[in-house]
Amino acid sequence: MRVFKFGGASVKDASGIKNVYSVLQTVGYEDVLLVVSAMGKTTNALELVIKNYFDKSTELKSSVQEVKKYHNQILIDLFEDEKNEVFAAVNAQFSDLEYFLAHNKSPNYNFVYDQIVSFGELISTTILSHFMNFMGIQTQWLDVRNFVKTDATYRDAEVDWDLTQANIAKNVKRQILNITQGFLGSDPNNFTTTLGREGSDYTAAIFAYCLNAESVTIWKDVPGVMNADPRYFENASLLNQISYREAIELAFYGATVIHPKTLQPLQKKEIPLFVKSFINPLLKGTSVSKGVDLEPYLPCFIVKRNQLLISLSSIDFSFIMEENISEIFALFHQFKIKVNLIQNSAISFSVCVEDKFDNFNALNAILSKKFKVDYEQNVTLYTIRHFNDTAAKTVEENKIVLLKQVSRETMQVVTKEV
């Protein structure tokens, strides 16, 4: 079997759904399982519903109505006859959402988040499945929660691989177009869970692993994986081939290539992953598989903006030892501050971090009691895999270099605009 993953951008409207049909006509749909995300920005819209629910906002009903209206317009654009059973199927899902909002008793934010946000994927796959049937492609709609079983860690659930493998092996019909949801699973009590960051890609990998699939293809609005973000670098080039190891290295440094947890099950069974364009499906795209690390062999640039460079030094000029570093990292963990680069000397310790939750001021108040703290806000971290002099010059030119770290394969530079 082949596993295809279509993200939210590919199914954001009626023309996107029609394009998925067109892609399948072009590349074939026998022995295919589709993993599909919520449509467009639906997850964001449902996060607003969750916020309004907890804030007891008078806007709750209207925020649900907005999600309904968005999907209803797509239904009207796709199906000429409003008596088509898809309208009743989607209305039933919205009724389930409204029932949950009216009757839920749990105050647990993460639990509520997973129960509500999951409707995005359930509705998008219902619409897509009905449209494929309407166009003459027979489908089997699968509720992924009956297949991917997890623990009860809401918003970042761990997969129970044995149970999941048994469910998938027993219940997925071959030689038909299967359609299921990305990102979701269910816990031992059958409550919905979600799989965390890049969850839909991970779902595709889970099914591929359990089905011993021939390949996984992630369909995007780009021709494949580039060696740099075209928004920041001119002349970004397509990478034809990336090894599993290299893709994990790139992801570690922050490239949005493929999340490592997606690659791990594929690497175990050497299942190739392709990143291809849903706009030009016959283009070759990028293959992530066993083989050469990079083809063509080029420097790969990763950019992280809005970083914070923190330098700590001991007040009494004593060494910063393991116990100090251990304490500092425990505080980073406590305040949910992500560390992207570390550099230390005998009496100082520098880190480039991401303060996603605006917790630095609280952290600084604690650190300042034991260390001299200097920091620079709004810096940019550049990472270059397989760097050369030209690549280094590209990121350092017309910038103030605040910190630089070089290993055999990788160069990292923290800069500030002049």
Steps between C-alpha positions, in 0.01 A plus 500: 500500500593863460421756770426859394476792742315816403537799735258783573623721214414231245135469615432861604206548259290329232765546231756336734274196545451480123877520456550202735265306269707616202829396668357153568386469139856588394700276736246223567289413804488122523660363819526857633430632848449875536584676826335842501526808724233752597403742223699824471513685833229290668728396789559870582123564482433209737770630738296821518192289585702340783613842627143631498381183676746544788453876519122444515484751219177614340690450171501118539191437289609737221853346486341154448272655238803635309649148475161368381460777243849437357438129449146551376627728223743229389212247497284732288789556257563126465155344495221630277227319693460609861314173562832316461556295818830683567303800634334281764832330583678834559204640697512191724866573578423861589217371724756280678727803547214710643395213727854479641512877560167485685566190712876475566589505870880469474702813589814346342602736218706241311218244511243754378743620230532152350125428506417827321788549258453146360178603324711681238647174368177301542302751293766552228533124437121455497469765229792360298370142522152598384642707215715209376193272507300771320771510229497122459797395717382253764646578842516354847483771770694392808467658843868509593409488870400133452850427364764719667487423873697714744549579865303782663762775456269749333655726232817287481390137524734200483397229254428147623673332206390141566130585524521745209674247276239233579213742423647618170604154376152358571272779379653691206360369170742502211419568132274790596561867577515528879456847654586577861595787729847619588607616848241300701488186710308376803590400855403177689161660588441591133533873560664685213871582524731694269857412405673837543713693254485384135244241612349440155838412346554266795161334440605431140820337628308290755270357233791446260695309765202284599403427138859443379422768244693550179542874570363811671439819299442836668325730251589869539468828310877497430697282252678316784753574774725799429850559640380837640178690564434697177353783711844571646743372236515566130581205273375231739545159334294182503654204682433181303610257771550522877601206717296419813800598713545834328127581519509433877808724533327781309185461712708510820631844403149625423442429131135436432594213267349204683466449875737229636211304652355463148830370363576247773234238411574543128874459551444174694339339195686707239174641361582798274327831561434740211421870527317600183294783353121468490512777237732301268459137613718355223809690618748268671516693829734403785567147621591440865638147507798274548790621284724803458462773764426780252459520126598752380757555774432862603517708817159490674386815679264507800383833641346562842390859560388677820752314713644609833875480571568460873850513652548396862819550696581429862486804726816397691696385189478136610465228238157415361493127575266209425275569799449861382419391146262232629316762709483743205351234269245399762384864503483513119282190512283645776438821304451319165794677335647304212879496469634502141873562556739464793852638545696507823839601634648475849308794649220565251218311335307620193180365351285601206139426595140532389271667752173392339291553815655835608642355821848654485433785744392254770801278425737797503383600849613159630825476300609851603520392864787260422653623173584814309250490213551677166253451218427615148146480364374453140812327374507252211654153512634366170598134474689381191537127444792415264619862512772654288659847494243637256210374713655648815546835329135497388368494857768726657500778241368838623419357843653515847618150597431448872597135528639236266544128540655265245520121489612277216164498317307789654547869561268706723506880514298733718464840335338837544417747226748788465 
